[in-house]
Amino acid sequence: MMTAKDQGDNAAHSSQKNVHNRGRNRRNTKSSGGQHHHHRKNHKAKNNRQSNNDNNNNNNNRNNMPQLRSRNQISHAELTSSLMEVSTSRQLIESTDGIQNRRQVMQRLNSMLGAWSESLTPTASYADMLTSRKTKETNHPYLLSFGSYRLGVHTPDADVDCLVLAPPHIQRHDFFDSWIAVLKNAEVDDLHPVATAYTPVVKFSMNGIKIDMVFARITSLQMNWLADCKLRLEQAKMKEQVQMKENRIDSESEQAPSTEIVIEHNAHDLDDGLGEIADKIAEMVVSDDMLIGLDETSVRCVNGVRVSQYLLATVGTNPTRLENFRLTLRIVKEWARVHGLYSNVLGFLGGVNWAILVCWVCKENPNAKASMLLNLFFRTFANWTWPHPVLLAKQQHLPIKGVTSHPIWDPVSNFRDSKHLMPIITPCYPSMNSSYNVGEPQLRRIQDELRRATKISHDVCFGRKTWSDLFKGNDFFRQHANYLQVDIIGTQEDDFREWFGLCEARMRILITGLENPSFGTQAYPFAKFFTRKEEDGKYMSSFFVALRFAEDIEKVDLRPLTMDYLQIVNSWEGRKESMDLAMNIVSQTNLPPFAFEVESAEKENELDDGSTSSETSTKTNEEGESSLNVVTTNADSREVTKTMPKSPPRSAKKKLELENDSGTPSMFISPLKRAKIG
């Protein structure tokens, strides 16, 4: 977009040219006679067209063309090579054995799904159709992956998102009933079905691989399509095997990448380009026709697959562009994890959100190397004018013929959509805001970290820093004076896992409550849980929210700001005596050691959580309810204030008041002048 200065310079230049032309035309009037007016009019129109073209080209260049490299700037070939080294050193790419293990797990699940399907009795009409089609395996479900595994950017510890595409004789209640029994007999680990979720899911682990499995039931009208897809994929597999044997003969030393692509031409899908992409794991391409007859829940489940396939189609089949996309996305996701920005459930961005953003940058800069894409990514979204939406394609308002109409993201006609702060829109019908969870505190943190990363990546280009600096340290736990530490506690492992799931799912309510202009408070959440086992055998997971206050605020009572969250977790019917929750106000100087050991915290079973000078805990009383009480190491609250930091910054000191039931205040000194709330 042109600046006011650019427009002024162009206008002045155009004006000078017009004056010169008018003078020349007047001199030629005597010889040209009546041709003067016609000549000047045509010349002016030509100048205007040229000016418009120049403006459009300038705008396109700003978006799509890299800036000229100065003498001191390192080449992007070198920067991309060093970026790959960082990706390898941080173990962001799974080994060949790990990839093989995942494929074996997927193959085993496919076999289990086939046996499970045969154990269920189909209706008479459906059984007749199977007989008439003479297709032995048509009644078998099909397993499709999506998310990071489908995109080829999964880390060794990442889960596999997959969709069970089931034939008509299998109902959703079968998936959460008899299929769960099959999984139990298979002795999978950490089995956790969530049938009541917005997108119902079954979570479990098999052979050390975490699986998130969703379900969609197709109609009998789509069985022909399913059978044809299976046939084409088998042919593609055979063709690929032949090609791999030929390549192995030609070059024994050359090893194929873990996620090669094969071309599968499907004339029915060429309109949207999705038929051009199929991964080496050989999965069918899901077109809009698959939505015919599906309910809204099934549409949401299927769209995970469709979005992943759309992203791959947008990047294209060029191996270099595909690898640049994957390398950039790996680095962005790792950067987000390190800085506590990676969690959809906590109101930040999840895998699909970051993937869409990176894909948008790749689409606008198709020939850029990974290092340039990363630089452009940080610079673009650090300066993005939210809530202007990120769109990979123009929204499709109406479905194709035969597909039920579903609501799409529409901020004009939908009031709730108009209140979304950071809309990142999915590209497939029905288009939805994949980041509707993002709130003010989360958006503020994302923007702050994007601006910081922009500066670091710029310095990397000039050799002043390295890519590793994107992941160094953890400034979040050094930037603030006060933190609310939320400890989720359980004495039994299974109960703790269930209790943790509830508390995590409702944590956005607590974050929203702590962000309160009326109280003069700002919340800065960190999207990471520090899970460990204490010496006394208790399981504990800690979550941190930094707190800042307006300059004119002297005392704050946090009880009203946490009450909504506490009421929800206290009223949960599944709560047991072994489940507890504690909230502690911790100063920056008294944070537990594991807060500064981000990379190793998950690997350590026992960590010292340190001591706090003043704690506001949530304890269970005789009625089983939670309430806010001041818990101090000393009985006299005045003694507690003496343990505050001895050398606070020169900014103004603030006091945080947390009253207990007896009315005795606990005074917390908080230097927060820079956190003025406007």
GUMAR-776125 format. One record per residue: residue in three letters; y, x, z of N, C-alpha, C in turn. Coordinates in steps of 0.2 Angstrom, whole numbers, plus 5000, padded with zeros to 4 digits. Each point is the difference from the previous one (the first is absolute). Layout:
BEGIN
ALAYXZYXZYXZ
...
END
This chain:
BEGIN
MET499450045000500649965000500650045000
MET500549994996500650044999500549995006
THR500350055002500550005006500649974997
ALA500549995005500749984998500350054996
LYS499950075002500350064997499750004993
ASP499449994999499750014993500349954995
GLN500149935003500249954996500850024998
GLY500350025005500750024999500150064994
ASP499650055001500050054995499849984993
ASN499549955000499849984993500649954997
ALA500349965004500549964998500650044997
ALA500250065004500550044998499950034993
HIS499350035000499850034994500149954994
SER499749945001500049954995500749984998
SER500550005005500749984998500350064996
GLN499950065002500350064996499750004992
LYS499449985000499750004993500349944996
ASN500149945003500349954997500750014998
VAL500450035004500750024998500050054994
HIS499650055000499950044995499849974993
ASN499649955001499849964994500549964997
ARG500449975005500549954998500650044996
GLY500150065003500550054996499750024993
ARG499450015000499850024993500049944996
ASN499849945002500049954996500749984997
ARG500550015005500749984997500250054995
ARG499850075000500150044995499749994994
ASN499449965000499649994994500249934997
THR500549965004500149944998500349994993
LYS500550054999500350004993499650014994
SER499450045001499650014995499449955000
SER499849975005499549955001500249934999
GLY500649995001500349935000499649955004
GLY499749954997499749945004499350025003
GLN499850074999499450025003500150025007
HIS500650015002500150035007499749965005
HIS500249935001499749965005499350005000
HIS499749994994499250005000499750075003
HIS500350054998499850075002500050015007
ARG500649985003500150015007499549955004
LYS499949944998499649965004499350025000
ASN499750034994499450025000499950075004
HIS500550045000500050065004500049995007
LYS500449955002500049985007499349975003
ALA499749964995499449975002499450065001
LYS500150054995499550055000500150045007
ASN500650015002500250045006499749965006
ASN500149945000499749965006499350005000
ARG499649994994499350015000499850075003
GLN500350054998499850075002500150015007
SER500649975003500150005007499549975004
ASN499849944998499549965003499350045000
ASN499950034995499350044999500050065005
ASP500650035000500150065005499949985007
ASN500349945002499949975007499349995001
ASN499749974996499249985001499650065000
ASN500250054996499650065000500150045007
ASN500650005002500250035006499649975006
ASN500049935000499649975005499350025000
ASN499750004994499350014999499850085002
ASN500550044999499950075002500050015007
ARG500449965003500050015008499449985003
ASN499749954997499449975003499350044998
ASN500050024993499450034998500050074998
MET500650045000500050074998500150045006
PRO499750055001500150055005500650044999
GLN500350025006500750034999499850084998
LEU500550034997499950064997499950055006
ARG499550054999499850045006500550065000
SER500350015006500450065001499650065000
ARG500450065001499650075000499650005006
ASN500249985005499750015007499449955001
GLN500049954996499549955001499350024997
ILE499549995004499350024999499749954994
SER499650024996499749964995499649945003
HIS500049954997499549945002499350024999
ALA499850044996499350024999499850045006
GLU500450045003499950045006500049955006
LEU500549965000500049955006499449965000
THR499849974994499449965000499450045002
SER499950064998499450045002500050015008
SER500650015003500050015007499949935004
LEU500249954996499949935003499249995000
MET499750024995499349995000499650045006
GLU500350065001499750045005500149975007
VAL500649975001500149965006499549945001
SER499949974995499649945000499350025002
THR499850064997499350035002500050025007
SER500550045002500050035007500049945005
ARG500349944999500049955004499449955000
GLN499550024996499449974999500149924997
LEU500550004995500149934998499649984994
ILE499550054998499649984994499350015003
GLU499649954999499350005003499550044996
SER499650035003499550054997499549964995
THR499650044996499649974996499449965004
ASP499850035005499549975004500249935003
GLY500750005002500349945003500049954995
ILE500250014994500149954995499349984998
GLN499550045000499349984999499749955005
ASN500250015006499849965006500349934999
ARG500750004998500349934999499649964995
ARG499950044994499649964995499449985002
GLN499650045004499349975002500149945005
VAL500550005004500249955004500149934996
MET500450014995500249944996499449984996
GLN499550044998499449984996499649975005
ARG499950025006499649975005500249935002
LEU500749995000500349945002499949954994
ASN500050024994499949964994499249985000
SER499650045002499349985000499949955006
MET500350015006500049955005500249934998
LEU500650004997500349944998499549964995
GLY499750044995499549974996499549965003
ALA499750045005499449975004500349945004
TRP500650015003500249945004500149944996
SER500350014994500149944995499449974998
GLU499450044999499449974998499749965006
SER500250025006499749965006500349935001
LEU500649994997500449945001499749954994
THR499949945002499849954995500549974996
PRO500050014993500649974996499849934999
THR500649964998499949934999499649994994
ALA499749944999499549994994500450014993
SER500649975000500450014993500150084999
TYR500250035005500150074999499450044998
ALA499449985004499450034998499849994993
ASP500149944997499849984993500550054996
MET500650015001500450044996499850075000
LEU499750035006499850075000499450004995
THR499549955000499450004996500250004993
SER500549964998500249994993500350064998
ARG500450045004500350064998499550064999
LYS499449995004499550065000500450065002
THR500450005005500350065002499850015007
LYS499650055001499650015007500550025005
GLU500550044999500550025006500749965000
THR500049954996500649965000500249975006
ASN499549995004500249975007500150055005
HIS500150064998500150055005500850015001
PRO500250015006500850025001500150064996
TYR500750014999500250074998500550035004
LEU499950065001500550045005500550044996
LEU500649985002500650044996500450035006
SER500250064998500450045005500849994998
PHE500450015005500750004999500450055005
GLY500650005000500450055004499950074999
SER500050045005500050084999499450024996
TYR499449975002499450034996500049984993
ARG500349944998500049984993500550044996
LEU500650025004500550044997499850084999
GLY499550025004499850075000500450045005
VAL500349975005500550045004499750005008
HIS499449985001499849995007499950075003
THR500150005006499950065004499250005003
PRO499850055003499350005002499949955005
ASP500549985004499949965006500249934998
ALA500249984994500249944998499549954999
ASP500249935001499549954999499949984993
VAL499549964998500049974993500149935001
ASP500549984996500149934999499649974994
CYS499749955002499549974994500049925000
LEU499949974994500049934999499349984998
VAL499749955004499449974998500149944995
LEU499850014994500149954995499449965000
ALA500049945003499349965001500049954995
PRO499349984998499949944996500149945003
PRO500049944997500149945003499649985006
HIS499450025000499549975005500250045007
ILE500450045000500250045007500749975002
GLN500049985006500649975003500350055005
ARG500649995001500450055005499650005007
HIS499849945002499750005006499350045000
ASP499750014995499450044999500250075001
PHE500650024997500250075001500150025007
PHE500349955004500150025007499549985005
ASP499449984997499449985004499450044998
SER499749984995499450034998500150084998
TRP500550014996500250074998500150045007
ILE500349985005500150035006499350025003
ALA499649955000499350025002499650054996
VAL500150014994499850054996500350075002
LEU500650005001500350065002499850025007
LYS499949965004499750025007499350034999
ASN499649974996499350024999500050074997
ALA500650014996500050074997500350055004
GLU500149985007500350055005500650034998
VAL500549974997500650024999500450015006
ASP500550045000500450025006500749965000
ASP500349985006500649975001500149944996
LEU499549965000500149944996500549955003
HIS500449984996500649955003500249954995
PRO499749945000500249954995500749975002
VAL500449994996500749965002500049944995
ALA499749955001500049944995500749965000
THR500450015006500649965000500650044998
ALA499950064997500650034998500349974994
TYR500650024999500449974994499650024993
THR499750065000499550024995499450025004
PRO499549955000499450015004499650064998
VAL499850045005499750074999499450015004
VAL499550044998499550035004500150075001
LYS500050035006500150075000499450035003
PHE499850064998499450035003500050074997
SER499550045002499950074998499350014998
MET499950044995499350014997500050074998
ASN499550045003499950074998500750045001
GLY500449985005500650035002500649984996
ILE499949954995500549984996500349935002
LYS500649995002500349945002500149954994
ILE499849945001500049954995500449945002
ASP500549984996500349945000499849954995
MET499749955001499749964995500349935000
VAL500249984994500349934999499549964995
PHE500149935000499649964996500349954996
ALA499849994994500249954995499449974996
ARG500149945000499449964996500249974994
ILE499750024994500249984994499649934998
THR500349974995499749944998499450014995
SER499649954998499550004995500350014993
LEU500649984999500350014994500150084998
GLN500150045005500150074999499450045000
MET499449975000499350045001499950034993
ASN500249974994499950044994500550065000
TRP500649995002500450065001499750065004
LEU499749985006499850055004499450034997
ALA499549974997499550034996500250044995
ASP500549984996500250054995500350065002
CYS500449995006500350065003499550055002
LYS499449985003499550045003499750044994
LEU499949964994499750034995500450064997
ARG500749984999500450064998500050065004
LEU500049985007500150065004499350045000
GLU499449974999499450045000500050044993
GLN500349974995500150044994500550065001
ALA500549995003500550055002499750065004
LYS499649985005499650055004499650044996
MET499649974995499550044996500450044996
LYS500649984997500450044995500250065004
GLU500349995006500350055004499450055002
GLN499449985002499550055002499850044994
VAL500049974994499950054994500650054999
GLN500649975001500650054999500050055005
MET499849995006500050055005499450054999
LYS499449984997499550054998500350044995
GLU500349984995500350044995500550055002
ASN500449975005500550055002499750055005
ARG499549995003499650045004499750064996
ILE499849984994499750054996500550044997
ASP500649974998500550044997500350055005
SER500149985006500350045005499749995007
GLU499550045002499750005006500450015006
SER500550044999500550025005500549955002
GLU500149964995500649955001499749945004
GLN500449985006499849955004500449944999
ALA499849944999500449944998500349985007
PRO500649974999500449985006499649945004
SER500249995006499649955004500249934997
THR500549994997500249934998500250004993
GLU499650024995500150004993500149924998
ILE500350004994500149934997499649994994
VAL499849944998499649994994500449944997
ILE500050004993500449954997499549944998
GLU500249945002499649944999500449954996
HIS499949994994500449964996499849925001
ASN500449965002499949935001500549964997
ALA499949974994500549974996500449955004
HIS499649975004500349945004500650025004
ASP499950065003500550035005500550054997
LEU500050014993500550054998500749985000
ASP500149935001500749985001500450035006
ASP499650015006500450035005499850075001
GLY499550034996499950075000499450015006
LEU499849965003499550015006499350024997
GLY499949974994499350024997500050074998
GLU500550045000500050074998499750045005
ILE500049985007499950045005499349985004
ALA499650055001499449995004499850075003
ASP499950005007499950065003499350024999
LYS499850075002499450024999499549965005
ILE500249975005499549965004499949944996
ALA500249994994499849944996500149945003
GLU500649975000500149935003500349964994
MET499949945000500249954995500849995001
VAL500349994995500749985000500149935001
VAL500449985005500149935002500649974997
SER500049964996500549974996500349945004
ASP500549974997500349935003499549955000
ASP499550004995499549954999499649995007
MET499950065003499650005006500349955006
LEU500649984999500449965005499849924999
ILE499749994995499849934998499649975006
GLY500249955003499549965005500050045007
LEU500450055001500050035006500549975005
ASP499850005006500549975005500550065002
GLU500549985004500550055002499850065003
THR499549995005499750065003499750054996
SER499649974995499650044995500550044996
VAL500549964998500550034995500350075004
ARG500249995006500250065004499550055000
CYS499449995001499550055000499950034994
VAL500049964994499950034993500650044998
ASN500649995003500650034998500050075002
GLY499750025005499950075002499750044995
VAL499549984997499750034994500550004994
ARG500349954999500449994994500650055000
VAL500350005006500650055001499850074999
SER499450025003499850074999499950024992
GLN499749954997499850014993500750004996
TYR500549965002500650004996500450075001
LEU500050025006500350075001499750054996
LEU499350004999499750054996500249994993
ALA500049944998500249994993500750024998
THR500549995005500750025000500150074999
VAL499650045004500050075000499750034993
GLY499549964998499750024993499450045001
THR499750014994499450045000500150084999
ASN500650024999500150074999499850045006
PRO499550045000499850045006500550035004
THR500550034997500650045003500449955004
ARG500249944997500449955003499649975006
LEU499449994999499649975005500050055006
GLU499950064999499950055006500750015003
ASN500550004996500750005003500149945005
PHE499849944998500149945004499650015006
ARG499450025000499550015005500350055005
LEU500250064998500250055004500749985004
THR500449974996500649975003499949955006
LEU499549954998499949955005499650035006
ARG499650054999499650035006500650035005
ILE500450044997500550035004500549955004
VAL500249954996500449955003499749965006
LYS499349984999499749975005499950055006
GLU499850064999500050055006500650015003
TRP500650004997500650015003500249935004
ALA499849954997500149935004499650005006
ARG499450025000499550005006500350055005
VAL500250064998500350055005500649985004
HIS500449964996500649985003500049935003
GLY499449975001500049935003500349954996
LEU499850004993500349954996499549964996
TYR499350015002499549984996499649955004
SER500249934999499649955003500349934999
ASN499649964996500349944998500049955006
VAL499550015004499949955006500650015005
LEU500350065000500550015005500749994996
GLY500049984994500649984997500350064996
PHE499650054999500250054995499749994993
LEU499950054997499750004993499250025000
GLY499649974997499350024999499950034994
GLY499350014998499850034994500349974994
VAL499949944999500249964994500850014999
ASN500350005005500850005000500250074997
TRP499750055003500250074998499750014993
ALA499549974998499750014993500549974995
ILE500249945002500549974995500650044999
LEU500350025006500650044999499950064996
VAL499450045001499950064996499949984993
CYS499649954999499949984993500749984996
TRP500449975004500749984997500450074998
VAL499950055004500350064998499750034994
CYS499350005000499650034994500249964994
LYS500149935000500149964994500750024997
GLU500550015005500750024998500050074997
ASN499550055002500150074998499350024998
PRO499749974995499350014998499850084998
ASN500550044999499850074998500250055005
ALA500249975006500250055006499350025003
LYS500150075002499450035004500149975007
ALA499450015004500049975007500550025004
SER500250075000500650025004500649964999
MET500249994994500649964998499949935002
LEU499449974999499949935002500149995007
LEU499850055004500150005008500750005001
ASN500450054997500750005001500349944999
LEU499949974994500349944998499849945004
PHE499450005003499849955004500450005006
PHE500150055004500450005006500749994998
ARG500350024995500749994998500149934998
THR499649974996500049934998500149955005
PHE499550015005499949945005500450025006
ALA500250065001500550015005500749974999
ASN500149994993500749974998499949934997
TRP499449975001499849934997500449955004
THR500349954996500449955003499649945002
TRP499650015006499749945002500449955003
PRO499849934999499449984998499949994992
HIS500350034996499850004993499350024999
PRO499649954997499350015000499850064995
VAL499450035002499750054995499549964996
LEU500150004993499549964996499750054995
LEU499450004999499750034995500049974993
ALA500049935000500049964994500449935002
LYS500249974995500449945001499549955003
GLN500349965005499549955003499849954995
GLN499449985001499749944996500049945005
HIS500449954998500149945004499549954999
LEU499750004994499449954999499450034998
PRO499449985003499450034998499749984993
ILE499550034998499749994993499749935001
LYS499849974994499749945000499350005004
GLY499949955004499449995004500150035007
VAL500550045001500050035007500549965004
THR499849985006500449965005500750045001
SER500549965001500750035001500050025007
HIS500250065002500150035007500750025001
PRO500249995006500750035001500150074999
ILE500650024998500150074998500750025005
TRP500150065000500650025004500649984996
ASP500449965003500649974997500650005005
PRO500450055000500650005005500549944999
VAL500049984994500549954998499849935003
SER499449984999499849935002499750005007
ASN499750065002499750005007500450045005
PHE500249965005500550035005499650065003
ARG499450005002499650055004500050064995
ASP499949994994500050064995500750045000
SER500549965000500750035000500150045006
LYS499749995006500150045006499650075000
HIS499650014995499650065000500450064999
LEU499950055004500550065000499850054995
MET499450014998499750064996499549974995
PRO500249964995499549974996499750054995
ILE499350015000499750044995499549954997
ILE500149984994499649944997499450024997
THR499449975001499450014996500149984993
PRO499750044995500149984993499649954997
CYS499549985004499549954997500249935002
TYR499849954996500149935002499549985005
PRO500249965006500749995002500350055003
SER500650024998500350065003500349995007
MET499950045004500149995007500450075003
ASN500449995005500350055004499550045004
SER499850064998499550035004500250035006
SER500750005001500350035006500449955004
TYR499749945000500449955004500050015008
ASN499650055002500050015007500550055003
VAL500450034995500550055002500649965003
GLY500150035006500649985004500650055000
GLU500549985003500650045001499850075003
PRO499750005006499850075002499650044996
GLN499549974996499650044996500450034994
LEU500449954997500450024994500450065002
ARG500450005006500450055002499750075000
ARG499450005003499650065001499850024993
ILE499749964996499850024993500650034996
GLN500649975000500650034997500250075003
ASP500050005006500150075004499650054997
GLU499349995000499650054998500050024993
LEU500149954996500150014993500650044998
ARG500649995004500550054999499950075002
ARG499650005006499950075002499550044995
ALA499549964997499550034996500450024993
THR500549964998500450014994500350075001
LYS500350025005500350065001499550065000
ILE499449985004499550065000499750014993
SER499949954996499750014993500550034996
HIS500749995001500550034996500050085002
ASP499950015006500050075002499450044998
VAL499449964999499450034997500150024993
CYS500449964996500150024993500450064999
PHE500450025005500450065000499750065004
GLY499449995003499750065003500250005008
ARG500449965002500250005007499549985005
LYS499649964998499449975004499449994996
THR499449995003499449994997499849925001
TRP499549984996499849935000499749995007
SER499750055003499849995007500549985005
ASP500650014999500549985004500149925000
LEU499749974995500049925000499649985006
PHE499550045003499549985005500150035006
LYS500550055001500050045006500449965005
GLY499750025006500349975006500049925001
ASN500249975005500149935000500649995004
ASP500649994996500649995002500149945004
PHE499649954998500149935004500050015007
PHE499650045003500050015007500550055003
ARG500450024996500650045002500749974998
GLN500049954997500649974998500349955004
HIS499649985005500249945005500050025007
ALA500449965004499950025007499549965004
ASN499949944998499649955003499549974996
TYR499449995003499449974996499649955004
LEU499849954997499649955003499350024998
GLN499650025005499350014998499549945002
VAL499749984995499549945001499350035000
ASP499749995006499350025001499549944999
ILE499550004996499549954999499450035003
ILE499749975005499550035005499449955000
GLY499450045000499449965001499550045003
THR499549975004499550045003499350004996
GLN499949954996499550004996500150014993
GLU499750044996500250024993500049944995
ASP499549955000500049954996500649955002
ASP500149995006500649965002500750034999
PHE500050065001500650044998500249994992
ARG499550014996500149994993500349934998
GLU499749955003500249934999500749995003
TRP500150035006500749995003500550044996
PHE499950064998500450044996500249964993
GLY499549974997500249974994500549945001
LEU499949965006500549955001500750035001
CYS500050055005500750035002500350034994
GLU499750034995500250034994500349954996
ALA499649954999500249954995500749965002
ARG500150005007500649965002500650055002
MET499950074999500550055002500749994996
ARG500049974994500649994997500449955004
ILE499749955004500449965004500450045005
LEU499750055003500350045005500650044997
ILE499950034994500550034997500649964998
THR499849944997500649954999500449995006
GLY499649995006500449985006500450055002
LEU499850075000500450055002500650024996
GLU500049974994500650014995500549935002
ASN500550015004500449945002500750025001
PRO500449984995500750025000500449975006
SER499749945002500449975006499950045006
PHE499450045001499950045006500350084998
GLY500250014994500250064998499550054999
THR499449984998499450054999499850004993
GLN499750064999499750024993499350035001
ALA499649984996499350025001499850054994
TYR499750055002499750054995499350015001
PRO499549964997499350015001499750054996
PHE499550035002499650054997499349984999
ALA499849994993499449974998499450045001
LYS499850015006499450045002499849985007
PHE499349995000499749995007499750075002
PHE500150025006499750065003499449985004
THR499450004997499449975004499650065003
ARG499849995006499650055003499649975006
LYS499550045003499649985006500350045006
GLU500249965005500250045006499450025004
GLU500250055005499550035004499749955004
ASP500349945002499749955004499549954996
GLY499950024993499649964996500449944996
LYS500649995002500349954996500250024993
TYR500049954996500250014993500849985000
MET500450044996500749985000500350024994
SER500549964997500350014994500849995002
SER500450054998500750005001500449994994
PHE500549965001500549984994500750015003
PHE500550034996500650025002500649974996
VAL500549975003500649974997500650045004
ALA500450044996500650035002500549945001
LEU500450015005500549955002500750035000
ARG500549974997500750025000500449945002
PHE500650025002500449945003500850014997
ALA500349955000500750004998500450045005
GLU500650034998500450045004500349965006
ASP500149944999500349965006499549975005
ILE499450024999499449975004499950055006
GLU500049975006499950045006499349995002
LYS499849945000499449985003499649954996
VAL499350014999499649954996499449985004
ASP499949945000499349975003499649994994
LEU499450035000499650004994499549945000
ARG500049975006499549955001500049944995
PRO500649974999500149954995499850024993
LEU500150064998499850034994499350014998
THR499650005006499350014999499649945002
MET500349955002499649945003499649964994
ASP500350004994499649964995499350044999
TYR500050064999499450044999499549995006
LEU500350015006499550005005499749935001
GLN500449954998499749935001499549994995
ILE500050034994499549994995499450035002
VAL500050075002499450035002499749985007
ASN500449975004499849975006499649944999
SER500249964995499749944999499450004996
TRP499850064997499450014996499449975004
GLU499649964997499449975003499550055001
GLY499950054996499550055000500150065005
ARG500650005003500150055005499650005006
LYS499850075002499550015005500350045005
GLU499750015006500250045006500150074998
SER499650024995500050074998500550024995
MET500449954998500650014996500750005004
ASP500450054998500650015004500550034995
LEU500749995002500550024996500650035004
ALA500350064999500550025004500650034995
MET500649985002500650024997500450055004
ASN500150064998500450055004500650024996
ILE500650015004500650034997499950075002
VAL500050044995499950085000500650034997
SER500350055004500550044997499750054995
GLN500550034996499750044995499750075003
THR500350025005499850065003499349995004
ASN499849945001499449985004499549974995
LEU500050004994499549974995499450045001
PRO499449965000499450035001499850064994
PRO499750055002499950054995499749984993
PHE499549955000499749984994500549974995
ALA500649985002500549974995500250064996
PHE500050065002500250064996499450034996
GLU499449975001499450034997499749954995
VAL500449984995499949944995499350024997
GLU500050064997499450014995499450015004
SER500050025006499450015004499849945005
ALA500549965001499949955005499449954999
GLU499849994994499449954999499450045000
LYS500050075000499450045001499850015007
GLU500550005004499850015007499949945004
ASN499450015004499849945004500449995006
GLU500250065003500449995007500650044999
LEU500649975002500650035000500449985006
ASP500450045002500449995006500649964998
ASP500149945003500549964997500750015004
GLY500050055004500650025004500249955005
SER500650015003500349965006500649984997
THR500249945002500749974999500449995006
SER500650015000500449995005500249935002
SER500049964996500149935001499649964995
GLU499649955003499549964995500149935002
THR500049964994500049935000499349984998
SER499649985004499349984998499949935000
THR499549984996499749944999499449995003
LYS499949975006499450005004499849935000
THR499349995001499749935001500049985007
ASN500449945002500049985006499449955002
GLU500049975005499549965003499849944995
GLU500549984997499949944995499850024993
GLY500050074999499850024994500550014995
GLU500649995002500650014996500350075000
SER500450024995500450065001500749995001
SER500350045004500750005002500350075000
LEU500650015000500450065000500150025007
ASN499850065002500150025007500250084999
VAL500550025004500150075000499550045005
VAL499750054997499550045003500350075000
THR500150035006500350075000499650045005
THR500150064999499650055004500250005007
ASN500749985001500350005006500249935002
ALA500049985006500149935002500849994999
ASP500450055002500749994999500250014993
SER500349954997500250014993500550054999
ARG500450015005500650055000499750074999
GLU499450015003499650074999499850004993
VAL499849954997499850004993500550034995
THR500649975001500650034996500150075000
LYS499850035006500150075000499550044996
THR499549974997499550044996500249994993
MET500649974998500250004993500250074998
PRO500050004993500250074997500650035003
LYS499950065002500650035004500650024995
SER499850014994500550034995500149954994
PRO500249945001500149954995500550034995
PRO500049974993500550024995500749985003
ARG500550034996500749985002500249934998
SER499649964997500149944998500049955006
ALA500349945000500149965006499349985003
LYS500050005006499449985004500049925001
LYS499449984998499949925001499449995005
LYS500049945003499649995005499549944998
LEU499450005000499549954998499749975007
GLU500249945001499849975006499349954999
LEU499550025003499449965000499849975007
GLU500249945001499949975007499349985001
ASN499850015006499349985002500149935004
ASP499549975002500049935003500450005007
SER500150065003500450005006500750014999
GLY500250014994500750014998500350075000
THR499550055002500350075001500050034993
PRO500550024997500150034994499750074999
SER499750024995499850064998500550034995
MET500450055002500650024995499750064996
PHE500149994993499850054995500650034996
ILE500150065001500650034997499850024992
SER500449974996499850014993500650024996
PRO500050064997500650024996499949974993
LEU500449954998499949974993500749984997
LYS500550045000500649984997500050004993
ARG499550044997500050004992499749934998
ALA499749965004499649944998500449945000
LYS500650004998500549955000499749944996
ILE500049945002499849944996500649964998
GLY500150004994500649974997500049925001
END
